[in-house]
Amino acid sequence: MTDALVEAALAVRLNAHAPFSKFQVGAAVEDSTGKIHTGCNVENATYGLTVCAERVAIFKAVSEGAKGFRRVAVVADTETLTPPCGACRQILWEFCGDVELVLSNLHGKTETIRLGSLFPRAFDASFL
């Protein structure tokens, strides 16, 4: 059985705008209703304004009215499965909490972990 969330991340990866790094990443988030929202990385010539796939997917979902998320998938063309960067971990934590995170590559390798295992002692609104 294929995982629709991973398939969505795999498909959107092809839309990545990565002319500088050539590192295309796709992400998909499943909201509390089961709807899947996708995002790909979008690079910018200033590099610092580049936005990762995970953040694009979350921001897009939020802008479409999604509330609550239960799973996130990240797909990249790497041998070693690629986890979210630090900035994405922060955004994912704030919007998803200790969500199920599915890492996958183009070779069919997949690993499912909890975000909390990648982001211990996360900062969130509870500290404000």
Secondary structure, DSSP 8 states (H G I E B T S, - for coil): ---HHHHHHHHHHTT-B-TTT---EEEEEEETTS-EEEEE-B--TTSTT-B-HHHHHHHHHHHTT---EEEEEEEES-SS-----HHHHHHHHHHHSS-EEEEEETTS-EEEEEHHHHSTT---GGG-
